[in-house]
Amino acid sequence: MYDQLSAARRVLWLGAHKTGTTFLQGILDASADALAQAGVAYMNLDTFRDKYTRPLLFDNFEEAPAPASEFPIGSSKTILFDENIPGLVQNAVSADVGLYPQLEERVGAVVDHLDYTPDLILFGIRRLDGYLPSLYCETLKSTPFRPFLEFMEHVPKGLLWHPMLVRLARMYPGVPLVVYLAEELRGHERAFLSALTGVPVPALHIDNSRERPGFSQKAINRLKALSQTRPVVRQDVGQMIREFPKSADNPGFAPFGAQRQERFKTLYAQDRSLIQKDAQMDLLDLSIFDS
């Protein structure tokens, strides 16, 4: 497994949302000099989205896509990393298809334009009782307010990550698809990136400036109450996050009771078992970073 990470030359890293991608991208950005010295090409997320993700995937985006030749190819390794490629947060779950219903179309559009044939695909997943509330909160920043129960109407019962991963693996037969669990990666981010890039852990720098305040239960309650009196606008969402950020005094948004949490725990164990048994993909053993 470690060899798969270190040997890869063209990495396609696709998410998922709310699995620590911003933190990982922040480390890569803050370690640009060390990456360059190691011959690793990584384009800053904002730059990549301006040049490629938005022009290629947003129908109403007027700027023409940049030529594929502009994407930097490193002498030893290239990392293409954007969790918005498989889908935007508001389109990440479908009642009919499940997770990332536009996966094939969106990933194909970017990869084909860049002529970027990966030799390693990375995808992080997370237990759904944490993922779904976080995804819901993220949608509030860019879409009209709706109660969480309405959001959950689009989430199929028995939702699993494995069927989506199968769809992704089938797009690139024979290319290693390495899946990792966000909960187990926490605290091992630099060791993981070191294994992938060859850059020593001390040369990989954490960028805490990207850390954003999270939604507390109180903030969601206030937004819901406000929505019953008038339409909630984006400024309201930002104000509630600032006034009631997730903290020791304001616990995070946690809509699921013990019974639902246990159900999600069971589904996650099922996902893990399916991934481990599937020859099309590998579940990263994060214990290799414990020493």
Order of alpha helices (4+ residues) and beta strands (2+ residues): alpha-beta-alpha-alpha-beta-alpha-alpha-beta-beta-beta-alpha-beta-alpha-alpha-alpha-beta-alpha-alpha-alpha-alpha-alpha-beta
